[in-house]
Amino acid sequence: MQILIIDEMHPSIIDLLEKEGYIVHYHPKITRAEILEKVADYHGLIIRSKTPMDRELLENAKQLKFIGRAGAGLDQIDLEYMADRGIQLFHAAKGNRDAVAEHAIGGLLALFNHLIKADNEVRKGIWDREGNRGHELKGKTVGILGYGNMGSAFAKRLLGFDVRVMAYDKYKRDFATNRVEEVIWEILKAEVDILSIHVPLTEETRNFFTFEELSGFKKPIWLINTARGEVISFNTLNRALDAGILRGAVLDVLENEKFQQFSQSQKSEFELLARRENVLFTPHVAGWTFESYEKINKVLVKQIKKAFPL
């Protein structure tokens, strides 16, 4: 069984696969045109997110038995066509769920305690204690939208902070524990002080957070988004922040993560967002730790070995 790896991976992936008897070709710099030319020879593809797995590419993959996605998001993969062809999909959400959960906690604490602002001021000789007075997480109600690998890992990290945790997942039931409440969306919107988003990007979730949707929250909230930027636009974020609907935001993802491809509207809205001290950005790295980089490989290889033992 021949496997083509088309994105940068932790180098351990090659040894892990070869020890199981697979033939591995590692070409992280390969272009889409080259993939289209070579893919017919391979039984497996391991990818990140560089190249969309669309129908054109998959139709060329005549022998393809599986795709291994080194990460969680599946929005660039034609899942319907894969199902029609019987091509299996493996993804490694378990490999980076701990990283995402810790990043979300870290971002929230940094936002609550003005850590970026305070650090910048002290470096400039500004000693403003009152202007950097923070908030405590203890006693807050935290809502989680999406209770899969990422959402549940985030909930687990919250439990030591003496907060109330409630979660809503449209596609899961009976996941409540003695520390996590399973609630409907309307109750979550009525109760939370903090909302953390952990849903995939689908047609259902794209631009789900409109200004009107956010206006339905009963209290001003802090927002954490380590999922997909396209669930909420720059414009909506700015409007909600201006209206006091959002008290602040931790954003690891953006509606458009290619700055050079911003529309004029996106450019203007992002510049406004970037001037806000109650917004904290990171460059889509929540799940991108040194540890998760390697753990993802182990998760993927375990799934491949179970489905296609040699």
C-alpha positions, 0 to 999 in steps of 0.5 A: 500500500502506497501513501503520499504525504502532501503537507509538512508533517512531524518527521516521525510519520514516516517511520511510524508508517514504514514500520507497519509496512506501508510505502511512504512518499513524503512530498510536502512541497508538491503542487496541486498540478503534481498531485493531480498527475501522481495521485492515481498511483496511491492508495492513501493520502495524508494531508493538512489543508494546503490542497482542497480534496475536491471532486477533480482531485479525487476522480484522479485518485483511482486507487484511493482507499483513504485520506488522513487529515492531520487536524480536525477541520474537514471543510476542504474535503468533498465528503459526499463524493468520498462516501460515494466512492467508499474512500475512508476518512481519518482525522486527528482531532484527538491529537490536538484537542489538548493543545486547543483547550489549553490555548483557549484557557490561556487566551481567556486568562490573558484577555481577563487580566490585560496581559498583552496591554500591561506587558507593552505598557510596562516595557514603555515605563508605564505603571498603570495598575488601575487601567489593568485591573482584571476579572476573575474566572471563578464564579463565571458561567462558561458556555461551550458550543460544540461538545466534540473532542475540542469542546469536551477537552476545553470543559475538562480544563475549566473544572479547576476554576470553579466555574459553571460549565454548560454545553450545547451540541445540536448533534450529541445527546446525553453527554452531561456529567456532574460538572457539565450541564447539557442545555439547549441553545436558548438556555445557554444564550440566557445564562453564559458570561463566556462563550467558546466556539468548537464547531466545524465549518459547514453550510450550517455554521458559516456566518452563524453568528450574525449581529442578530444572533449575538443580540439574543444573548441576555448578558454581554459576553466574552467570546473565544473562537479557536474553531473556524473564522468563517462562523463570524465576520469582522463586521459582526465582531466590530458591531457587537463590540461597539454595541457592548454585546461582546465584552472582548474576544479571543480569536485564533481564527479569522474569516479570511486568514490571507491578509493579502487577499482581504477585500476592501471591506475586510481590510477596513473592518480588520484594521478597526478590530486590530485597534481594540485592546479587548481583542486578542489574536493568534495566527491559527495556532491553537492546535499547533504545539510541538506536542500535538504536531507529533501526537497527530501522527500517532493518532492517524497511524493507529487509525490507518493500521486498524482499517488497513492492516498489512 
